[in-house]
Amino acid sequence: MSKIETNKEQKRNSLLDSAFTLFIENGFNKTSIADIVKKAGVAKGTFYLYFKDKYDIRNHLISHKANQVFQTAYTELRKHKEIEDFEEQVLFIIDNILDQFAQNHNLVLLISKHLSWGFFKDFLSVAPSKDTPAIFTIYETMLAHASHTYRTPDLMMYMILELVSGTSYNTILYEQPVPLDQIKKPLYEVIRGIFSQYRE
């Protein structure tokens, strides 16, 4: 990566980091573009080189943070060569992501409310960098090496994504109806049931 490209990426990341902090501290509606650029230490015109408006930076921010969380989980998975089964790989990634969320409630507040399937396919199909494949690309690669084939694998993952998102939100933030460590076992049993229903 050239010095110019590195500088551009640093400015973009600075804007994203500033937006994340301000959205969490002040709320999305009370945060202005002027607030974001001031905290990032860049000119207002720089903002518009990367984002159309405040909604656009929010969407890119969710994608950016979701990518970071997923890539961290996937990196950990790759250290465990013994986990070869596709379904167990997915469960490992989910478990790691839930643990990351438990350590950072702000991520839950940002991502869980907005990470729909349409968003997942649109934004997370884009590679975060030249050296890092998109989340959806990684999923398709894992799926291609699975020992089973699955009918409508997109629908299968939609069901799992919605289940995990809906189940984890309250249990991580409020320990309701039970703490996270108590929800994991029944949650993973349900996910295994979804896998079995979609196997061909």
N, C-alpha and C positions, 0 to 999 in steps of 0.2 A: 504494500500500500504506500502510495507517495505521501510526501509531507502535506500536500494540499488536501488529499483525501482524508488523511488522519485528522487534520485540523477541522474539516467539515464534520466528520463523525464525532469529534469531541464537542463541537458546538451543539450538534443535534442531541447528543446524550446529555449535555448540560441543561438544555431546554426541557428534556424529558424528566430529568431528575428534579428540576425546579418545580415543574408542573405537579409531579407526584407529591412532593412535600407540601405544596400549597393546597392541592385538592384535599389532602388528608387533614391539614391543619384548619383550613378555612371553608372547605366545601367547594364543589365545582362551581356553583352559581355565584359565590362571593369572590371567586378568583378571576382576575382580568388578565388579558394578554400582557398588559403593561406590568402587572405584578410578576408574571412569569419571566419576562425578559430582564426585568430589574434584578431578580434573584439570580438569574443565570449569568448576568454581567455581559449581556450582548445587546446590540441595537435592535430596535423594534422591527426594522426592515429585515433583519436576519431571521426572525421568526417566520416570516412569509416565504423565505427560501425553502423551508422544510414543511410547513404546515399551512393549510388553508384558513383555519379558524380554530377556536377553542375546542370545538367538538372533534376536529380532526386530530389535534394533539392528544386529546383524551383517548381516542380510539387507538392511535399509534402507541400511546403509553401502556394501555392494557395489553396490546400485542407484545410490546417490548418486555414488560414484566412477566407475562405468561411464558414468553420464549425463554427468559432467564431461568424461571422456575423449572420448566420442562427440561432445558438443556442440562441443568444441574442434576436433575433426577436421571436423565439418560446417561450422563457421564458416570454416575455412580453405578448404574446398571452394567455398563461396559466393563467395569472392574470385576464383575461377577460372571466369569465365563461359564460357570456351572449352570447358570439359569438359561437354558436353551429353549424352553417351551414358551411359545408366544403368549399364552394366557398368563403364565407366571411372570413374564417380563412386564406385561401391562400392569399386573397387580403390584409388582415391585415399584414401578414408576408412580402409580397412584399413591402407594404408601409413603414414598419419599416426598412427593408433593404435599400430601397432607401434613407430614412432619414439618416441612418448610413453612406451611401456612400457620401451623401451631406456634412457630417461633416468630412469626411476623403477622400480626392481626391486620395491619394496614394493607397487606397484600390481599387478604380475604375481602376486606371492604372494597378494594378497587376492582379486583378481578371477578369475584363470584357473582356480583350483581350484573355484570355485563358480558360474561363469556358464554354467549349463545352458540349454537351450532353454526348458524350462518356466519357469525363473526369468526368462529374457529376456522371455517373453510376459506373465508375471504382473506383474513389478515394472516392467519398462521400457515397459509400455504406459501407465504413469501419468506425466502431465506433471510435470516437476520444479517448475514454477511457472506462473503464469497466462500469462506472456509467452513461455514456452518449450514447444514441443510435445514430446510423448513420442518416444522413439527409434523405437518401432514405427510411430508415426504418420508420422514423417519417411520411414521406409523405404517405407511404403505410398504416400506422395505421390510419391516418386522413381519407384517402380514404375509408378504410373499414367501417368507421362510417358515411360516407356521406349518405344523404337522397336520392341521385340519384346514379345510376350506370352509368359508362362512358365506351364507346367503346374505345379501345386502349388508356388507361390513360397515358401510357408512351409517346405516340405521342402527346397527349394533353399537357402534361407538357413540352415537347420539344418545342412546338409552343410558349407556354407562356414564357419559359426561354429565347428563342431567341428574342422574341418580347421585353421583358423587358430589356435585355442586350443591344440590338441594339438601343432601344429608349432612354435609360437612359444615355448612354456614353457621347454624345455631350451636352445633356441638363444639366447634372450635371457639367461637366468640363468647358463648354463654354457658357452655357445658350442659346444654339442654337438648334432648331429654336426658342424656348421659354424657360424661366426658368422652373425648376422642378415643382414648385407648379402649373404652368399652364398646364403642360403635364399630370399630374396625372389623372384628371377627364376623358379626352378622352382615355387615356391608359387603365384605369380600365373598361371603357365601352367596349372597344375592347376585353379585357380579359373575361368579362362576356359573350360576344358574342361567344368566343371560347368555354367556358364552355357549353353554350346552344347547340352549334353544336355537341358536343361530348356526350351529354346526351342520354342514351338509352330509 
